[in-house]
Amino acid sequence: MLQSTFFPPRNAAVQNAARMPSTRWALASLSLSTLLSALGTSIANVSLPTLAHAFSASFQAVQWVVLAYLLSITTLIVSVGRLGDMVGRRRLLLAGISLFTSASALCGFAPALGWLIAARAVQGLGAAIMTALAMAMVGEAVPREKTGSAMGLLGTMSAAGTALGPSLGGVLIAAAGWRAIFLINIPLGALVFALAYRHLRVERPQAPGAQMGFDAAGTVLLALTLGAYAFAMTVGRGDFGAVNGMLLLAATGGLALFVRAETKTTAPLMPLEMFRDPLLSASLAMSALVSTVLMATLVVGPFYLSRALGLNAAVVGMVMSAGPLAATFTGVPAGRLVDRFGAQFTTIIGLIGIAAGSSILSVMPAKSGIPGYISSLVIITAAYALFQAANNTAVMANVRPDRRGVISGLLNLSRNLGLITGASVMGAVFAFASGTHDITTANPASVATGMSVTFALAAGLIVGALAIAVGSRMLPVYLSKKELTTLGRS
């Protein structure tokens, strides 16, 4: 494997061998941090009808309860990862847990919808810190040879939070009202804080001059760029119009300004030489493509099940839960497979599995019914769990300690951008292939056609990801010794 610009020398693993006494409890605190941040997204979705009634607001208005949280995570996750590298990941993680818990209390006691949306944005900042730094601190919590298992566990907890959210939210709303879905985070957050404070290793202070300044200009430019892109993908609910085009132009201009700013500053938020490493660049690209395809199952699936198969809402929800459940139960075994067979090999196997599941969905006749759909969905999500564990391990197992936060942020950002893009682009492809502007009124045959075209495209995207995986694996063979030396010194 190519030693990249952010890889440490081999003896770094030996130097880090003397870790804290309780690895298991440290990993528990990181896993629960991931669980809470995932739960914060999915538990709020089920509350939207209740919130619309409680605040006498439109559905479009209460949607911001979910969007504010997601936008905070997406726009800030790289910045908080970089900040953790500078000020100490343990310290910032504890601050993030405290912020998430405090913001949850503000959400629970919000007197008006505007207050709730603002509190959710703050809660999203806490979740961004927890998500980025939980992955970044794996290298400090477990031995290097167990990184795959740890990444698999984090993936399991993320999937569990996503799967648990709707059912837990429904029970809490029925028993105690909508405020309970936010107030439940107070005791949970206190538990996670106590575990993290007690069991995460206190980091050594950096040597004088090692800590560089924080790139405020780059942080603002990146946040505005990502925000413009996220809005471009979500405004109009699938209809691409003038506003979407203007937002995309703004995002493109913002990206150009961000790149220029990073080349001018002495302490960049995102050192651009990192992207010269083929492993990192390939991992980010593959993560975005795979997340785009995964979102297609969440966007297209409900319409196919309800319109083509004629299922009611309750059964649709039960069938759709098969995906998160499959990811929940396969995350830890996937991590162990990564540790046993290596990250590169299992990355390719995971991609082959996703491509196979997508291909089956693209040719699956409607008469296959629920069993046919569930079997394909399980293949895709189980393979996704394997890919995530392998892809994250390939990068994070070798990342230089002072860049773990920013690299973790980039991995999470690529996934979030893929999800946002998938919701818009794959949804638009589905509607176009179905031959109707309003998919809710499309006939079963049209919906089945849309399903077939969408997942044929999804399979093609994964074939592209496979080409990237193979190419990134072979590229180091063709690099000259001089180029390898230059990369290692960058």
N, C-alpha and C positions, 0 to 999 in steps of 0.2 A: 504493500500500500504506500502511496506517495506521502512523504513527510511534507506537510503543507506549511504555509506561512504562519499558521497558528498552532502547529503541533509542538509539543515540548520534547526535550531530549528523553531518551528511553529511561534514564535513571530517575525521572520525575515520579514514576510509579513507585519506585523503591523509597524515595524521599517521603512520599505520602502514605507509606505503609502503616505508620503509627497513627491510626485514626482514633476517633472517640470510642469509648468502651462499648457503647450500645448501638451497633449498626442497625439492628432491627427496629429500634424505636425511632432512630433518626429517619429511616426510610418510611416509617409509618407517618411521621409528621409531614414529610414531603408528599406522600401519597394523599393524605387527607387535605392538604392544601390544594392539590389538583382536583380532588373530588368536590371541594367547596366551590371552586371557580366554575367548574362545569355545571354543578347544580344551580348556580346563580343564573345561568342562561336558561336552562330548560324548565325550571320550576316557575318562572315568570310567564312563560308562554300560555300556560293553562289558565292564568288569572285574567287574561285580557277581556273576555266577556264580562266578568265580574267587575273589573275596574271601570269599564265603559259605563256600567249601570251605576256604580258607586259615585263616580264623579260626573255623571250625566255628560259624557264626552263621546266623540265619534270613535269608531274603530281605528281610523287613521291617526288620531291623537294618542290613543293609548298604546299604539304600536311603538311609540317612542320610549316606552318603559323597557322594551327589549332592545331597540336600536341604540339607545344611549349607552347601554352596558356594552354592547358589541363594538360600537365605534370607539369607546374608550380603550378597550383591549387592543383593537386593531391598530389604532394610531399611536399608542404609547408603549407597546410591548418591547420594541427594540430599544427605546430610550431608557426604560427602567432596567433592562438587562445590562446596558452599558453603565448606568449609574450604580448597579450592584457590583460591577467589576471595580468601580472606583472607591466606593465608600465601605464596601464589605457586604457580601451577599447575605450572610446571616442577619446582620443588622437591618438591612433593607427588607428582607423577608418578614422579620418580626413586625416592622413598621407596616408592611403591606397587609399582614393578617389583622393588625389592629385597625387599619383604615377600613378594610372590608367589613369587619365586625361592627365598627362604629357607624359606617354608612348603612349597614343593614338595619340598625336601630333607627336611623333617620328615615329610612324607607318605611319601616313599620309604623312610625308615628307621623308620617307626612300628612299635613292637613289639606293639601290640594294636589292636583295632578302635576302642576309645574314643580312643586317641591319634590314629589316622588321621582320625576324624571331627572332632576338635578342630583338627587341623592343616588340614583342608579348610575349616573355618570361617575360619581366618586367611587361607588362600589366597584365599577368596572376598572378603575385605576388600581384599586387594591387587588382585584382579580388578575390584572396584567402582571403585577409584581409577583403574585403567588405562582402563576403559571410559568413565567419565564425563569424565575429563580429556583423553583422546585426541580426543573430539569437541569439547570446549571449546577446545582449542588449535588447531583447524583455522584459525580466524580470525587467529591469530598466525603460522601457518606458510605460508599461501598467500594470494595476492591475492583480494580479495572476488569478482571476476568468475569465479574458478575454484573457488568454494566448492562448487558442485554436483558437479563432478568429484571433489573431495576426499571429499565425503560418499558419493559412489558407490563410491569406492575402499574407504572404511571398511566400507561395507555388503558389498562383495565379500569382504573379509578376514574379516568375521564369518561370512558364509555358508561360506567356504572352511574356516574352523576347525570349524564344525559338521559339514561334509561329510567332512573329513579325519579327525576324531576316531575314529570307529568302526574304520575300516580301519587307521589308524596304531596305535591301541590294540591291535587284534587281532594285528598283526605283532609289536609289542613284547612282548606277553604270551607269544606263542608262542616268541619267540626268547630272552627274558631274564627272564620272570616279571612279575607285576603291578607290582612296584616300579619297573620301567623306565618305566611310563607317567607317573610323577611325576618321576623323576630326569631324564628327557629335557628337562624345563623348566629345568634348571640352566644348561646351555650356551646354550639359547635365550634365557633371561632375561638372562644376561650380555651376549649380543649386543645385545639390545634396549636394555639400560641403557647400553652404550657408545655406541650410535647416538644415543640421546636426550641423553646428557650432552654429546656432541660437537657435535650439530647443532641442538638446540632453543635458541631465543633466550632469553637471560637476561632476565627481566622487570625493569622498573624498579621500585625500591622505592616504595611508596605514600607519598603526602604525609602529614605528621603530622596525625592526627585522622581520616584517611580510613578507616583500618582499625577496624572495630567489633568488639565482643566476640563470642565464639562462643556460640550459643544451646544450651547443654547440655540444659536442660529440654525444649526443643522437639525436640532430637535424640533424646532418650530416648523421649519420647511418640510421635514418628513411627515409631521403630523398633519399639516395642511394638505400635502400631496395625497397621503393615504385617505384622508377624510373626503377629498374631492373625488377620488376613485370610488370609494365606498358609496358615496351618494350617487355617482353616475350609474352604478350597478343596481341601485335599489329604487331610485326615483322613477315614478311612472309604472311600477309594478309590472315590468316586462315590456312596456311600450317604450321604444327608444326614440326620443324626440330631440328637439333643439336644446332643451335644458341638459339632457344627458350628454349631448355632443359638446356643449360648452364646458361641462364639468370634466369630461375626458381631456379636453384641450388644456384646462387648468391643471389637471393632474400631470399631463405631459410636460407643461412648462415648469411646474413645481419640481418635477423629477430632474429636469435639466439644471435648475437653480441649485437643487440639493447636491447634485454631483459636483457642480462648480464650487460650491461652498466647501465640500469635503476635501477638494484638492488644494484649497487655499489655507485651511486652518492647520495648526500644528497639533491639535488634539481632536481629531475627527470623531464624530459619533460612530461612524461606520467606516473604518479604514478600507479604502477601495481595493488595496492590494490583496485583501482576503479573497476577492472574487477571481483572482488569478489561479486559485487552487481549484482544479477540476472536480475534486471530491465535494467540496462545499457547494460550488455552483450547480453541479448535477443534482445534489441532494435537495437543494431548494427548488429547482425546476421540477423534479419528480414529485416532491411533496405538493406543489401547487396543482399539478396535473391530476394526481390521485385524489386530492380533496375536491377538485371540480367534479370528478366522476362520482365520488361518494355523495355529494350534494344532489346529484341527479336522482339518486334513489329516494331521497327525502322529498324532492320537489315533484317528480313524476309519479312516484309510487302511489300516493293517495288518490290521484286522479284515475290512474289505471285500475286500481282496486275498486273504486266506487263506480266509475262510469263503464268500464269494460267488463268487470266481473260482477257488478251490481251489489256490492257489499254495503252494509250500513256503517255509520260512523264508528260504532263501538267495535265492530269486527275489523274495520280498517286499522284502528289504533292497535288492536291486538296483533295483527299481522305485521305492522310496521315495527312493533317492539322487538321482533325477531332479530333485526339487525343489531341494535345496541346490545341485546342479550348475547348474541354470538360474539361480538367484540369483547364483552365483559369476561366471558368464560375462556376466550382464547388468548387474551393479552399476556398472562403470566406464562403459559406454555410456549407462546411465540417467543417471548424473551429468552426462555431456556434454550430454544432451538437456535437462536442467534448466538448465544454463548457457545453452543456445541459445534455448530457448522460454520460460523463466521458471518459477519454482517453483509458482505458482498453477495455471497451465494443466496442467503435468505431474502435479501432485497429482490433479487431476480425471481425467486420462487413466489414471493408475495405478489409481484407485478403480474406474473403469469396467471396466478389465481384470480386476480381482479379482472384481467382481460378475458379469462374463460367465463367468469360469471356474467360479465357484460355481454359477451357474445351469445350466451344462452338466452339472456333476456331479449336480445334483439331478434331472435328467431323463434322464441317460445310462442306457441299458439295459445289463444285464450282458453281453449279447452283444458289446458294443463291446470287451470284454476289456482286455488290457494297453495297446494303442495308445490306446484312448479315454481310459483313466485317465491315462496319462502326458501326453497332449496337454493335458488339462484342468489337471493339476498344474503343468505348465510355464507355462501361461497365468497361473495364480494367482501362482506364485512370481516370474516375471519382472515381472509388474505390481506385486507387492509390493516388489521391488527399486526400481522406478521411484518408487513412492509414498514409500518410506523416504528415498531421496535427495532428493526434492522437499520432503517435509514437514520434514525436518531442516534443509535449506537455507533454507526459508522463515523459520524461526525463528532459526537460528544465524548466518545471514549478516548480520543486523541487530541482534543482541543487544548490549547495552551491555557493554563489556569487563569491568566488575567483577561481572557476573552470568552470565558464560559458564558457569562451573562449575555453579552451581545449576540453570540452565536445561537444560544438558546432562543433569544428573542427573534432572530431571523427565521429559525425553523418554525416557530409558532406563527410568525407573520405570514410565511409562505402558505401555511395551512389555512389560515383565516382568509387570505386573499383568494385562495382556491375555492373556499366555501362560498364567499361572496360572489365570485365570478360564476361559479356553477349555478347558484340560485337564479342569476339573471340570464346567462347565456344558454344554459341547458334548458331552462324553462322556456325561453324564447324559441329554441329549436323545436321543443316538444309542441308548442302551440302552432308554429309554422307547419310542421310536418302533419299535424292533425287537420290542417286546412280550415281552421276556425279562429276567429278573434277571441271568442269567449269559450274557453275550454270547458266551463261548467255545463255548457249546453251541447257539447259535441256528442255525436252518437258513438256507440261502442266500437264500431269498426274503425272510425277515424282516430279514436284514442289508441287503439291497438297499433295502428300505423305509426302514430306519433311516438309511441313507446319503442317500436322497432327501430325507427330512424335515430332516435335519441341515443339508444344504447349501442347502436352500430358506431355512431360517432364516439361514444365513450370508449368502446373497445379500441378504436383508432388512436385516441389520446393515450391510452395505456401502452399501445404498441410504440408510440413515440417515446413514452417514458422508459420502456425497455431499451430502445435504441440509445437513449441518454445513459442508462445504467451500464450497458455494454461499452459504450464509447468512453465513459469516464474511467472504466476499469482498464481499458486498453491504452488510453492516452499516455500514461506514464511510461509505457514501453517505448514510445516513440520520442519521448523527450530526451534530449542529449544530456550528458553528464553535466555540462556547463549550465544548461537551463535548470536542471534540478538543484544545482548548487546555488544559483541565483534565487530561485524560489525559496529555498531554505533560509536564506539570509535576509529576505525582504522584511 
